[in-house]
């Protein structure tokens, strides 16, 4: 090359051809002789930033803006590096400096708009996108970003105009068909519905970025379609990172650390569903952490959550990498993603693999389609076994409905009058308080036929916007129904008052292919029967799950024809409807749907099993949670008796039972003879490393002795050497002869006296069998008890060697 300029031109040509490494060498050669070359600094920064070298980019771009303060591209790349580093305010300042120099810099307008949206400054973000459109009305990035922001402002008609223009300019724009289809559904604009949905689904099946998975759920009832859309989106939007933050380390915590990651820890359906779960967690076994991604709305619900967690982290201003690094530093054991692919979530956090176990739950009703989400929590209604093939996660089956409810919610005593609700004084009230986008034309056809066949009836809806109300009235009129028979409910501030007005409805009509979820639970809680059509994919099976869990499976149908027939039967058979309503009211007290504590225990049992599998080094796999035991509280009129068997450490509230007398021993005796204690006289029994000293033939009689003296609802906390772990340690590469001898002593006892022989080896399966034969109703494996300083937490070679189990007497 004859000159620096020639070399620069050549480097840019090489870079444009995709030969970035070669271009980077050329730029470095230029900077070696001229460290102030603004063009070389900028171009090298672009390459470095795309490679993830954020620190080097920041150093180089900082120098660049000093030596060339009026070169707008350097301000832009410096801002982009600051944005990637999570330094949002500084990034915005750098972008603003670039725009002062070059107001029509389109890339800066778009990047700064995206940044402002991430900073929850949506109005300012929209101004940036509109500024770009004022310069070029057909600029594709501005059309898409402005349209998406307008949907968040509920300006659907304006958004649709932008999406339609976007698709005329670029018909194959990523997820463009889905954006258009989904937003039309939000205002019940069913223009070209059949053709648009056909093209969208066909695009997904062809492997194209035609529609995001959440939007697809509103038009497709195929679990296969949902998985394909999720996989396409995940690979594009949030593939697994090449460098993972957790790489097999084993944490040694007294409690399992569970983090809930969500933008919805506030006044939001997910917040309402989960608040009671957060409050019911057993803090003796779990440390709970909130990673809040959304706004602090200062609501009552937010205040409850702030109290419920051991740690509450407001992560709004942190980027995904920073959040993931924080979770790794906190040594989280299990992270629950409560958002999935919904608004304001951060799936990228999980792509860094910051924790050993990552779980998809509740907020998003489908598979994430990734390699890094280990489990999805469900029930056998929403994910039947034949559908597991359509989930990238392993399915964990909870014993009842997967959807939680908050049993602490008290419905307002006063029921608003029909007049106050805008309803007629007489006539059947069909109700569907679902979101507008869930109303599909085939379902609406049925609703209109029901109004025709039930004189005087009305359809009570919860429409969110004037355009959707206008469109629904027009659709009713087109089907021969007086639009005034559609009644639209207003929003009310308090959930207690919202639930109370359900009493004025007669039948809740579910939507399809996207069922009512939280809304169906609300209706059932208020005593309103729900008629649903259960389909093939998760979103269309949720209401059926809830109805089974509340003891009303007869309200679940499996075709549109049966759905319509059942709704008509109930509307025209007052006695049948009254009987179902009465049964629903009585079932609320004893059916599992509204038992928050029971579901919390099920979730905890699932977490323990996940943790345990990970500790063993086992890969995630499908499993079902056994019905958990809910302990019975001891009577308040007597001091609880808790026995520490084989111990010597004094502790308030515990009595020591030992074969040898000692200064702190309260009872001297052999564990095989508990005759000193009367039936059902003991509240709790604790014993660490005692059962291995019992022969196989004496094991069940000994455990029966513990069972006899325990009160109903009492617990046996038992710890034994885990034979599986000891065998694995013995055979592990790198285990020395001395270590093997030590492991052998843990297997067979030290044998220093007659009480130090081990007569049996136990694993979880064997111990479960023995406990079951002795009459214990349920048992749970736990990481640590955290009560006494003893061998239950002994970890001589980096892994706890004890099997710690809680067994219950019903």
Secondary structure by P-SEA (a helix, b strand, c coil): cccaaaaaaaaaaaaaacaaaaaaaaaaaaaaccccaaaaaaaaaaaaaaacaaaaaaaaaaaaaaaccccaaaaaaaaaaaaaacaaaaaaaaaaaaaaacccaaaaaaaaaaaaaaacaaaaaaaaaaaaaaaccccaaaaaaaaaaaaaacaaaaaaaaaaaaaaacccccaaaaaaaaaaaaaccccaaaaaaaaaaaaaaaccccccaaaaaaccccaaaaaaaaaaaaacccccccccccccccccccbbbbbbbcccccccaaaaacaaaaaacccccbbbbbbccccccccaaaaaaaaacccccccccccaaaaaaaaaaacccbbbbcccccccccccccccccccbbbbccccccccccccccbbbbccccccccccccccbbbbbcccccbbbbcccccccccccccccccccccbbbbbccccccccaaaaaaaaaaaaacccbbbbbbcccaaaaaaaaaaaaaaccccccbbbbbbbccaaaaaaacccccbbbbbcccccaaaaaaaaaabbbbbbbbcccccccaaaaaaaaacccccccccaaaaaaaaaaaaacaaaaaaaaaaaaaaccccccccaaaaaaaaaaaaaaaaaaaaacccbbbbbbcbbbbbbbccccccbbbbbcccccccccbbbbccccccccccccccccccccccccccbbbbccccccccccaaaaaaaaaaaaccccbbbbcccccaaaaaaaaacccccaaaaaaaaaaaccccccccccccccccaaaaaaaaaaacccbbbbbccccccccccccccccccccbbbbbbcc
